[in-house]
Amino acid sequence: MKRFAYYLVPVLGLAVFTFFYYQHMDVVKENELKRKAEKEQAAAEEAAKKAEAQRKALEDAQKRAAEREAEEKKKAEEKAQKHIKAVADLEDRIKDHRDEYEKQLALTKANETKLAALRAERESLRRESYDLQKKIALGQIERRNAELEIQRFVDMVGKEADQSVLTKMPPTPTPTK
């Protein structure tokens, strides 16, 4: 019987354990079902919160995207207006510069014509001055030649007068006593 005692205590323990186990399993199953239901409810609430957060995030993202698009559109319009204004300003400046260029070109042509006339006049004055200087030089040469001719003639007349009897003075009479 000793052997039987070895088996009896564990079998009785197993029977007690099984009794309490099955009795407690109903409570555990109920608790587990409650926990599952709570988890599902929490998961559903979490999913609802997550869905709400995603919906809000999506709405905010769409709102920001719409604002960004509106802002970008506004900036693009402003940039286009600035560009149009800059192009118009450049065209005005180009027109002004072209008008100024035309004026300056006409003035340059007039000045070139005046310059050509003045150069021609200067050249004619230079030639006239040269001709007058030439005439003066020739006149001086003729005068010098005339003076030399007069001097030569005076010398010649003087020599002839010296040699002529008529121009010699008669000898002075000697006084008689």
C-alpha positions, 0 to 999 in steps of 0.5 A: 500500500505504500505504493498506493500512497505514492499515487494517491496524493498526486491523484487527489491533488490532480483531482482537486486541481482539475475541479478548481481549474474547471471552475475557475476556467469559466471565470477566466473565460468570462474575464478573457471575453471581457478583456477581449471585448474591452480590447476590441472596444479600445481598439475600435475607439483607437481606430475611431480616434485614429480615423478621426485624426487621419480625417482631421490631418487630411482636412488640414493637409487639404486646407494647407494645400489649398492655401499653398496653391492659392498663395503660389497662384498669387505669387505667380500672378504677382511675378507675372505682373512684375514681369509684364511691368518690367517688360513694359518698362524695358520697352519704354526705355528701349523706345526712349533710347532709340529716340535718343539714338535717332536724335544723336544720329541726326545731330552726328550727321549734321555735325559731320556735314558741318565738319566737312564744310569747315574742313573744306573752308580751312583747306581753302583758307590754307591755300589762300594763305599759302598763295598770299604768303607766296605772293608776299615772298615773291613781292619781297624778292622783286623788291629786293631785286629792284633795290639791287637793280637801283643800287647797281644803276646808282653805282653805274651812274656814279662810276660814269659820273666819276669818269665823265669830264663834265662832272669833274671839277675844274682845277683850281686856279693858282693865284697869280702874283 
